[in-house]
Amino acid sequence: MTSPTPVPAPAPAPDTVRKALRAVKDPELNLNIIDIGLVYDVEVNEQGDVHVRMTLTSPGCPAGTEIIDDVKTVAGDVEGVRSVEVELVWDPYWTPEKMDPRVRAFLGF
């Protein structure tokens, strides 16, 4: 008797991955990367491959590698995710206006 082949979990919705990415914080601001507007887009195909299009607060951000690694780890831990690709972009350039309005108010912007 053979064991049944496990059925892989279905690919998650992009919003599920985006919600999980709230666990990733910019260590300089101690705020999550979703609320500060660093994540521009999350795409997930039927196979569970995730593509995150994001930026950093500046091209010389000293925490950039740490943030990108955390995005890959957190998104990769979402059930149904097979792989994670992070595309770092500088257009549009990040500005405080990209922050959630509540966060902007909290920080005094």
Beta strands, then each sheet from edge to edge (+ up, - down):
strand 1: 25-26
strand 2: 31-32
strand 3: 39-44
strand 4: 49-54
strand 5: 83-88
sheet 1: 1+ 2-
sheet 2: 3+ 4- 5-
end
